[in-house]
Amino acid sequence: MVCFRCKATSDSAIVAGLIALLLRIYDNQKPSEIVTAEPKFISMIGLNEHLSPTRNNGLNLMFERIKKDAGLMI
């Protein structure tokens, strides 16, 4: 079984935390599952309500990059 592996970091503590959330969920998962996934957990935990529009956009872009990279593995 091929699994998606990803490493990322940031100098910003907030961005590093957002990266950690995404990697906790999507790292070491099947690429086919990642490309069809929707990040529902973001709204389920209310995170999107506490981030600025810029941070929300950045989080969405990180997720889209993960999906893109996982899609290249299929």
C-alpha positions in Angstrom: 0.0 0.0 0.0 1.4 3.4 -1.0 0.8 6.1 1.6 1.1 9.9 1.3 4.0 11.3 3.3 4.5 15.0 3.9 6.7 17.2 6.0 6.2 20.9 6.4 7.1 23.7 8.8 6.8 27.4 9.4 8.5 30.1 11.5 5.0 31.3 12.5 3.6 29.4 15.5 0.0 29.8 14.2 0.9 28.5 10.7 3.0 25.7 12.2 -0.1 24.6 14.2 -2.3 24.7 11.2 0.2 22.6 9.3 0.4 20.1 12.2 -3.4 19.7 12.2 -3.5 18.9 8.4 -0.5 16.5 8.7 -2.1 14.8 11.7 -5.1 13.9 9.5 -3.6 13.4 6.1 0.0 12.2 6.5 0.4 8.5 6.0 -3.0 8.1 4.3 -3.9 6.6 1.0 -3.6 9.2 -1.8 -6.9 8.1 -3.3 -8.6 8.9 0.1 -7.0 12.3 0.3 -8.0 13.5 -3.1 -11.7 12.8 -2.3 -11.6 14.1 1.2 -13.1 17.3 2.4 -11.6 19.1 5.4 -14.9 19.0 7.4 -13.1 18.9 10.7 -12.2 22.6 10.2 -15.8 23.7 10.5 -16.7 20.9 12.9 -14.3 22.2 15.5 -15.1 25.8 14.7 -11.6 26.7 13.7 -12.7 28.7 10.6 -14.6 31.0 12.9 -11.5 31.9 14.9 -9.0 32.5 12.0 -8.6 35.7 10.0 -9.7 35.5 6.3 -6.0 35.4 5.4 -5.3 32.5 7.7 -8.4 30.6 6.4 -7.3 31.2 2.9 -3.8 29.9 3.7 -5.3 26.8 5.4 -7.4 26.1 2.3 -4.3 26.5 0.1 -2.3 24.1 2.2 -5.1 21.5 2.0 -5.3 22.0 -1.8 -1.6 21.5 -2.1 -1.8 18.3 -0.1 -4.6 17.1 -2.4 -2.6 18.0 -5.5 0.6 16.2 -4.3 -1.5 13.1 -3.3 -3.1 13.2 -6.7 0.3 12.9 -8.3 0.8 9.6 -6.6 -2.3 8.0 -8.1 
